Amino acid sequence: MSSTPTSTPKLRLKAQLMSASEIERTLVRLAHEIIEKNNGIKDLALVGIRRRGVPIAQRLAKLIQRIEGMAVPVGLLDISLYRDDLSTVGPKPVVQKADIGCPVTGMNIVLCDDVLYTGRTTRAALDALMDHGRPSRVQLLVLIDRGHRELPIEAGFVGRTVQTTRNEIIEVKLQETDSMEKVLLVEKET
């Protein structure tokens, strides 16, 4: 019995959805929306879902500070131990106590991520967040909402909604994680 190595699917670029300047303008708009929907920044904290949600949260915090003249706490959330697909992704991870770096209890938390797809990442993030305290309110912010939800989860703050097929993938590239700045629509080649 021979085993066939699994290969990564080849991806074909279909379109660039956002440039660096479009990402920046979108984040400025989202910062204003956060302030407006929360009646200011009292008891507000931004929490980025690791990986690309973190720089999004950090950038939004800088923009909000520029607008409001006060800093907003920013936290980082690692959800790898909360995923419901953990048994399918390989060996059991080592459990480490995580500190998200900002207060949660009694706060209005804006959970930040790059792409909303099935809703499973957000569900895992909510579980992880609740292990750190009980916020007054949790709102979800995503740069791209691509649909295809498997769970009843919706973002209150959306940079852009993009209709995709299940064969398409949204790739968010940020300077902090990828040394480039753009949003791409790619398709798995069959």
Secondary structure, 3 states (H helix, E strand, C coil): CCCCCCCCCCEEEEEEEECHHHHHHHHHHHHHHHHHHCCCCCCEEEEEECCCHHHHHHHHHHHHHHHHCCCCCEEEECCHHHCCCHHHCCCCCCCCCCCCCCCCCCCEEEEEEEEECCCHHHHHHHHHHHCCCCCCEEEEEEEEECCCCCCCCCCCEEEEECCCCCCEEEEEECHHHHCCCEEEEEEECC
